Amino acid sequence: MSTAKKQDTFGGRISSEHKSMLKYAADCTGQDLTAYIVSTALEKAKKDIKEYQEMKSLVLSRSDFDKVSNEIASPSEPSEKLVSAFRTNKSVIEDE
């Protein structure tokens, strides 16, 4: 964990059951409760930020956007391979 100077505080209310679970998890990892919560939250925050940035960077070029828009507006006929796949997997599709 970082050696940054600790200046801020953070607090919250949770149920006794949740606190017990978090305390047990902290004990299992050899950390105190605060260190466990902060390290776990930071790990999740980094993951969420990375996923958001990856999703945000998934931007279509103008020509790709036009292709998708045109296909939505005027869909082409499905290929025989696609029709066959739907027939083969009809029960799976209908169950969903």
C-alpha positions in Angstrom: 0.0 0.0 0.0 1.0 3.6 -0.6 2.9 5.6 2.0 0.9 8.7 1.2 0.2 10.9 4.2 -3.2 10.1 5.7 -5.1 13.3 6.0 -8.8 12.5 5.2 -11.3 10.3 7.0 -14.1 8.3 5.6 -17.0 6.7 7.6 -20.2 4.8 7.0 -22.8 2.8 8.7 -23.2 -0.9 8.1 -25.0 -3.8 9.7 -23.3 -5.8 12.4 -23.3 -8.8 10.1 -21.5 -7.0 7.4 -19.0 -5.6 9.9 -18.3 -9.1 11.3 -17.8 -10.4 7.8 -15.4 -7.6 6.9 -13.5 -8.0 10.1 -13.2 -11.8 9.6 -11.9 -11.2 6.0 -9.4 -8.6 7.3 -8.2 -11.1 9.9 -7.8 -13.8 7.2 -5.5 -11.4 5.3 -3.6 -10.2 8.3 -4.9 -6.7 8.0 -6.8 -4.5 10.4 -10.3 -3.6 9.4 -9.5 -0.1 8.1 -6.6 -1.3 6.0 -8.7 -4.2 4.6 -11.6 -1.9 3.6 -9.3 0.7 2.0 -7.2 -1.8 0.1 -10.3 -3.6 -1.2 -12.1 -0.5 -2.1 -9.0 0.9 -3.9 -8.6 -2.3 -5.8 -12.2 -2.3 -6.9 -12.0 1.4 -7.8 -9.0 0.9 -10.0 -10.9 -2.0 -11.8 -14.0 0.1 -12.2 -12.0 3.1 -13.6 -10.2 0.8 -16.0 -13.4 -0.8 -17.3 -15.0 2.6 -17.7 -12.1 4.1 -19.6 -12.0 1.0 -21.9 -15.7 1.3 -22.5 -15.4 5.0 -23.1 -12.6 4.6 -25.5 -14.7 2.2 -27.6 -15.7 4.9 -30.1 -16.7 4.2 -33.7 -15.2 6.1 -36.5 -17.7 8.1 -38.6 -17.7 5.6 -41.4 -18.2 2.7 -39.0 -21.0 4.6 -37.3 -22.6 5.2 -40.7 -22.3 1.5 -41.5 -24.0 0.5 -38.3 -26.7 3.1 -38.6 -27.4 2.0 -42.2 -27.6 -1.6 -41.2 -30.1 -0.8 -38.4 -32.2 1.4 -40.7 -32.2 -1.2 -43.6 -31.1 -4.6 -42.3 -29.7 -7.0 -44.9 -31.2 -10.4 -45.3 -29.7 -13.0 -43.0 -27.3 -15.5 -44.5 -28.1 -19.1 -44.8 -25.5 -19.8 -42.2 -27.2 -17.5 -39.7 -30.6 -18.9 -40.4 -29.2 -22.4 -39.9 -27.6 -21.4 -36.6 -30.9 -20.0 -35.4 -32.7 -23.2 -36.4 -30.1 -25.3 -34.6 -30.2 -23.3 -31.4 -33.9 -22.4 -31.5 -34.6 -24.0 -28.1 -31.8 -22.1 -26.5 -33.0 -18.8 -27.9 -36.6 -19.4 -26.9 -35.7 -20.3 -23.3 -34.1 -16.9 -22.7 
